Amino acid sequence: MAKLSPILKQATPVVAARGEGVQLFDEGDRRYLDFTAGIGVTSTGHSHQKVVEAAQRQIANLVHGQYTTVRHRPLLDLVDRLGTVLPAGLDSLFFANSGSEAAEAAIRLARQATGRPNIVVFHGGFHGRTVAAASMTTSGTKFRAGFSPLMAGVVISPFPDAPHFGWPQEQATEFALRQLDYTLQTQSAPADTAAFLVEPVLGEGGYVPADKAFLDGLRERADRHGILLIIDEVQTGFGRTGEFWGHDHFGSRPDIIMTAKGLASGFPLSAIAASEALMSKAWPGSQGGTYGANAVACAAALATLDVIEEEGLVKNAAERGAELRSALEQVASKHEAITDVRGLGLMLGNEFRNPDGEPDGATAAAAQQEAARRGLLLLTCGAWGQVVRFIPALVVDSAAIDEAAGLWAQSVEAVLG
């Protein structure tokens, strides 16, 4: 009798049977509030009618048209539509299936376009589990341990993680930029550096936002040295942070952007975007893939963009995110073990530390598991698993926010007393 790999550990015990918006129902029809959204994937909620209908129509006509063999209308329409939301000047797209593939495509393009070997990444970043993507991931050793040697040419520099350092944000940013200059002086000469790769908010690294000064500093150094700036919007993109792109909070200007997760409301689809001039520097044959730009996934992505626009979901993420943050801060104010509530929009984390100030993954996990028992599904993140994160679908309303906050307060009280 076949079984799933024993290494696949589920974060909750739920066997999902159906979903509606921010709700999941198990096989016994017990209702759960899903504040995981498939790790930020179901941006328009579970089974949004418009997305479902678009996928059903497409399935009836063409399930898959391999896009280096033939093209299809959902692909062509999606390219046009993404042109209305992509950062200015990024007008050329390559599609794949996952965030890891987007990361691999982005660094391949950067290396081929610049003729330089090295990629500078930032401590705490997560970019995927494939060999190259894992080589650039430093949010936890579990993503990169046990299958060395990893890809060469990756250099790690500090991220301005003020909670980790225990410093004011300004000091953390000054340190990170000073160390980046040191990195370029001692480990990767600018003439050897193809790109900086950064998340505007650390995802698996603990839901720590960057800041304008840091991203401005990356942009200035990139321009000065002919280095490309790649912004990983896999988790932060498509309205998650209360702006369409996470880097919009900081006024940054990427050369390459990566997107996936919320792009197609649960259908596998990812992309990188760059200027046509930059994308044309990729070597012939370097971009492709059997399932990239699947017709059904592209149709779902088009419907997702419609829903985001028609239902004002970017604004909703900002407004509901503010409500959720306020509620989480009220809970944290009653418990010294929760030392920080942080994030942007509907991407919020609660950090747990013990009385000695050390990261407390055990208590975070206990609170997350207690919440699941009470009907609220959450996930943890951070290097020690010390952060419990809230990432509901962008369609979440105030009533669901209030219910989730109440369940969270009960769960934390049950664990901490």
C-alpha positions as a printed Julia matrix, in Angstrom:
417×3 Matrix{Float64}:
   0.0    0.0     0.0
   1.51   3.33   -1.09
   1.82   6.24    1.3
   3.0    9.82    1.16
   6.62  10.39    2.04
   7.05  10.34    5.83
   9.06  13.55    5.53
   5.96  15.47    4.38
   4.67  16.82    7.68
   1.29  18.58    7.54
   0.97  21.82    9.49
  -2.62  20.94   10.44
  -4.58  17.67   10.69
  -7.29  18.82    8.26
  -8.33  16.71    5.27
  -9.98  19.38    3.14
 -13.07  18.48    1.15
 -14.18  21.87   -0.15
 -13.51  25.56    0.23
 -15.45  28.8     0.02
 -13.65  32.13    0.29
 -11.59  32.05    3.49
 -13.33  28.92    4.74
 -12.32  25.28    4.42
 -14.52  22.3     5.26
 -13.16  18.89    6.13
 -14.64  15.53    5.2
 -16.89  15.67    8.24
 -18.05  19.15    7.12
 -16.33  20.89   10.03
 -15.66  24.51    9.13
 -12.25  26.14    9.51
 -11.1   29.69    8.93
  -8.2   29.33    6.51
  -5.65  32.03    7.2
  -2.94  30.18    5.26
  -4.4   30.58    1.74
  -2.24  27.68    0.55
   0.85  29.68    1.65
  -0.49  32.81   -0.01
  -1.69  31.1    -3.18
  -5.5   31.32   -3.13
  -5.5   35.09   -3.46
  -9.17  35.35   -4.45
 -10.23  32.76   -1.9
 -11.21  29.15   -2.34
 -13.27  28.44   -5.44
 -14.1   32.01   -6.41
 -16.99  31.69   -8.86
 -15.38  33.84  -11.55
 -12.09  31.91  -11.41
 -13.87  28.54  -11.39
 -16.02  29.47  -14.38
 -13.02  30.73  -16.35
 -11.15  27.49  -15.69
 -14.18  25.35  -16.58
 -14.67  27.17  -19.87
 -11.02  26.76  -20.75
 -10.94  23.06  -19.85
 -13.79  22.48  -22.29
 -11.79  24.04  -25.12
  -8.07  23.48  -24.57
  -6.37  22.12  -21.46
  -2.79  22.56  -22.6
  -1.07  24.12  -25.56
   2.69  23.9   -25.0
   3.75  27.47  -25.52
   7.02  26.95  -27.32
   5.12  24.74  -29.78
   1.85  26.65  -30.2
   0.34  29.72  -28.61
  -3.15  30.11  -27.24
  -5.5   32.99  -26.52
  -5.34  32.86  -22.67
  -1.54  33.21  -22.87
  -1.68  36.13  -25.3
  -4.41  37.88  -23.33
  -2.54  37.35  -20.05
   0.62  38.92  -21.46
  -1.4   41.97  -22.48
  -3.19  42.16  -19.16
  -0.05  41.83  -17.05
   1.33  44.77  -18.97
  -1.2   46.93  -17.12
   0.05  45.97  -13.65
   3.77  45.25  -14.09
   6.31  47.86  -13.02
   7.09  50.45  -15.67
   9.48  49.22  -18.33
   9.1   45.51  -17.54
   7.32  44.55  -20.74
   8.66  41.07  -21.55
   7.52  37.87  -19.83
   8.63  34.27  -19.4
   6.23  31.81  -17.76
   6.94  28.69  -15.7
   5.09  26.76  -12.98
   6.57  27.54   -9.56
   8.44  30.17   -7.63
  11.57  28.03   -7.69
  11.47  27.91  -11.47
  11.01  31.67  -11.58
  14.09  32.09   -9.39
  16.14  29.82  -11.63
  14.97  31.68  -14.74
  15.77  35.04  -13.19
  19.34  34.17  -12.24
  19.96  32.46  -15.56
  18.84  35.61  -17.35
  20.95  37.82  -15.08
  24.08  35.77  -15.62
  23.62  35.51  -19.37
  22.73  39.18  -19.78
  25.67  40.48  -17.76
  28.28  37.81  -18.41
  28.97  37.82  -14.67
  28.9   34.76  -12.39
  27.82  35.88   -8.93
  24.46  36.55   -7.28
  24.24  38.44   -3.99
  21.32  37.32   -1.83
  20.24  38.54    1.59
  20.19  36.64    4.85
  16.77  35.21    5.65
  15.55  35.11    2.07
  13.61  32.2     0.63
  13.66  31.6    -3.13
  12.77  27.91   -3.5
  13.83  24.29   -3.03
  15.42  23.33   -6.35
  19.21  23.25   -6.28
  19.87  26.74   -7.6
  16.95  28.29   -5.7
  17.92  26.5    -2.47
  21.5   27.68   -2.93
  20.15  31.23   -2.71
  17.87  30.48    0.26
  19.02  31.29    3.8
  15.75  31.35    5.76
  16.58  27.98    7.33
  19.01  25.12    6.9
  16.17  22.65    6.25
  15.83  24.04    2.73
  19.49  23.53    1.77
  20.97  20.84    4.0
  21.97  17.33    2.99
  22.47  17.64   -0.76
  25.67  19.62   -1.13
  27.51  20.79   -3.07
  25.15  23.65   -3.76
  25.41  25.99   -6.72
  28.53  28.13   -6.72
  28.52  31.87   -7.21
  26.12  32.78   -4.39
  27.22  35.39   -1.87
  25.15  36.21    1.24
  24.86  39.7     2.71
  22.78  40.9     5.7
  19.12  41.89    5.43
  18.02  44.82    7.65
  16.28  42.49   10.13
  15.89  44.87   13.05
  14.03  42.4    15.33
  16.82  39.84   14.92
  19.59  42.31   15.65
  17.66  44.03   18.42
  18.38  47.4    16.84
  16.3   50.33   15.6
  15.36  49.97   11.92
  17.64  52.79   10.82
  20.65  51.17   12.49
  19.86  47.77   10.96
  19.6   49.32    7.5
  22.85  51.25    7.85
  24.56  48.04    8.95
  23.13  46.0     6.07
  24.23  48.52    3.43
  27.68  48.93    5.02
  28.1   45.17    5.01
  26.93  44.98    1.4
  29.72  47.37    0.46
  32.11  45.17    2.41
  30.79  42.12    0.56
  31.45  43.82   -2.79
  34.94  44.71   -1.6
  35.87  41.31   -0.15
  33.76  38.5    -1.65
  32.19  39.45   -4.97
  33.78  42.26   -6.95
  31.17  44.41   -8.71
  32.57  43.29  -12.07
  31.79  39.69  -11.03
  28.32  40.45   -9.64
  25.38  39.82  -11.95
  22.51  40.66   -9.61
  21.15  41.41   -6.19
  18.17  39.15   -5.36
  15.88  40.29   -2.55
  12.39  39.85   -1.12
  10.64  43.14   -0.19
   9.32  41.26    2.86
  11.13  38.17    4.1
   8.67  35.3     3.73
   9.9   32.06    5.26
  12.52  34.2     6.98
   9.94  35.61    9.4
   7.72  38.23    7.7
  10.24  41.04    8.12
   9.7   44.0     5.76
  12.6   45.75    4.1
  12.51  49.55    4.09
  12.87  52.32    1.54
  16.44  53.23    2.53
  17.63  49.65    2.05
  15.99  49.13   -1.33
  17.1   52.6    -2.46
  20.62  51.62   -1.42
  20.45  48.43   -3.49
  19.18  50.37   -6.5
  21.93  52.99   -6.22
  24.68  50.36   -5.99
  23.15  48.34   -8.8
  23.11  51.39  -11.07
  26.62  52.41  -10.09
  28.13  49.01  -10.81
  25.98  47.7   -13.68
  24.38  45.08  -11.41
  20.77  43.95  -11.94
  18.19  44.21   -9.16
  15.88  41.19   -8.99
  12.89  41.53   -6.66
  11.25  38.3    -5.57
   7.5   39.03   -5.39
   6.45  35.37   -5.28
   4.73  35.76   -1.89
   4.37  39.54   -1.7
   2.89  40.18   -5.15
  -0.67  40.5    -6.45
  -2.01  42.67   -3.65
  -0.84  40.62   -0.68
   0.81  43.55    1.13
  -1.87  46.16    0.45
  -0.07  47.42   -2.65
  -0.13  45.48   -5.9
   3.59  44.68   -5.53
   5.4   44.56   -2.24
   8.16  46.85   -3.49
   5.55  49.53   -4.29
   5.61  50.41   -0.57
   9.19  51.59   -1.01
   9.17  53.13   -4.49
  11.8   50.7    -5.72
  12.62  49.97   -9.37
  13.48  46.35  -10.24
  15.22  45.16  -13.38
  13.63  41.71  -13.07
  10.57  40.76  -11.07
   9.51  37.25  -10.04
   5.88  36.32   -9.4
   3.91  33.14   -8.65
   1.62  32.06   -5.73
  -1.39  34.43   -5.95
  -0.99  34.91   -9.69
  -3.61  32.3   -10.65
  -5.62  31.7    -7.47
  -4.25  28.21   -6.91
  -3.41  27.02  -10.41
   0.34  26.45  -10.96
   1.77  29.44  -12.76
   4.83  31.64  -12.28
   6.6   34.27  -14.32
   9.54  36.59  -14.55
   9.29  40.0   -16.19
  12.03  42.25  -17.5
  12.44  44.85  -20.21
  12.45  43.45  -23.71
  16.0   44.73  -24.13
  17.16  42.77  -21.09
  15.11  39.65  -21.82
  16.53  39.5   -25.35
  19.97  38.93  -23.85
  18.95  35.46  -22.66
  20.64  32.81  -24.76
  18.59  30.92  -27.35
  17.07  27.78  -25.85
  17.56  28.94  -22.26
  13.86  29.55  -21.68
  11.21  26.86  -22.01
   9.36  24.14  -20.18
   6.62  21.61  -20.82
   3.87  23.03  -18.6
   4.7   26.74  -18.43
   1.81  29.04  -19.36
  -0.71  26.19  -19.19
  -3.93  27.36  -20.85
  -6.16  26.68  -17.83
  -3.74  28.39  -15.46
  -3.55  31.42  -17.77
  -7.36  31.61  -17.91
  -7.46  31.46  -14.11
  -4.84  34.22  -13.9
  -6.91  36.46  -16.16
  -9.96  35.88  -13.98
  -7.84  36.54  -10.88
  -6.82  39.92  -12.26
 -10.47  40.7   -13.01
 -11.53  39.83   -9.47
  -8.69  41.82   -7.89
  -9.71  44.88   -9.89
 -13.5   44.54   -9.73
 -13.65  43.75   -6.02
 -10.96  46.24   -4.97
  -8.88  43.54   -3.33
  -5.64  45.52   -3.08
  -7.45  48.19   -1.08
  -9.22  45.47    0.9
  -5.87  43.89    1.77
  -4.64  47.23    3.12
  -7.8   47.94    5.11
  -8.39  44.44    6.47
  -4.68  44.13    7.13
  -4.8   47.24    9.32
  -7.75  45.74   11.25
  -5.96  42.42   11.67
  -2.73  44.06   12.78
  -4.56  46.09   15.4
  -6.25  42.96   16.73
  -2.99  41.0    16.82
  -1.25  43.85   18.62
  -3.99  43.81   21.27
  -3.35  40.11   21.86
   0.42  40.67   21.94
   0.03  43.48   24.48
  -1.3   40.93   26.99
   1.51  38.4    26.53
   5.2   39.19   26.92
   6.05  36.06   24.92
   4.82  37.77   21.73
   7.55  40.32   21.2
   6.65  41.65   17.76
   3.71  41.95   15.36
   4.96  42.93   11.93
   4.38  42.77    8.2
   2.44  44.59    5.51
  -1.21  44.29    4.48
  -2.48  40.74    4.83
   1.0   39.35    5.44
   1.45  39.56    9.2
   3.64  37.69   11.66
   3.68  37.29   15.45
   7.11  36.58   16.9
   7.49  34.49   20.06
  10.53  34.72   22.34
  11.27  33.17   25.72
  12.06  35.18   28.89
  15.73  35.23   27.91
  14.88  36.89   24.61
  15.66  33.82   22.54
  13.4   32.77   19.61
  10.76  30.35   20.9
   9.64  28.03   18.13
   8.08  25.54   20.54
   5.6   28.05   21.92
   4.82  29.41   18.45
   4.08  25.88   17.26
   1.91  25.2    20.3
  -0.14  28.34   19.61
  -0.47  27.45   15.94
  -1.63  23.93   16.76
  -4.09  25.17   19.39
  -5.53  27.57   16.84
  -6.06  24.68   14.42
  -7.9   22.72   17.11
 -10.18  25.7    17.6
 -10.85  26.09   13.87
  -8.26  28.66   12.73
  -5.58  27.47   10.29
  -2.22  29.24   10.5
   1.43  28.54    9.63
   4.77  29.25   11.23
   7.95  30.67    9.73
  11.26  32.16   10.84
  14.63  30.49   11.28
  13.51  28.84   14.54
   9.85  28.55   13.57
   9.22  31.32   16.09
   6.78  33.36   14.0
   3.1   32.51   13.52
   1.9   34.05   10.28
  -1.51  35.22    9.11
  -2.03  35.2     5.32
  -5.77  35.05    4.57
  -7.14  35.37    1.05
  -7.51  38.95   -0.16
 -11.32  38.57   -0.11
 -11.38  38.33    3.7
 -13.93  40.61    5.35
 -14.09  42.32    8.73
 -16.3   39.61   10.23
 -13.73  36.92    9.41
 -10.93  39.13   10.77
 -12.82  39.53   14.04
 -13.54  35.81   14.28
  -9.91  34.9    13.57
  -8.65  37.43   16.1
 -10.95  35.97   18.74
  -9.8   32.43   18.05
  -6.18  33.57   18.14
  -6.67  35.31   21.48
  -8.23  32.13   22.91
  -5.43  29.99   21.51
  -2.65  32.15   22.9
  -4.37  32.33   26.28
  -4.72  28.52   26.35
  -1.0   28.09   25.65
   0.45  30.95   27.7
  -2.18  31.37   30.38
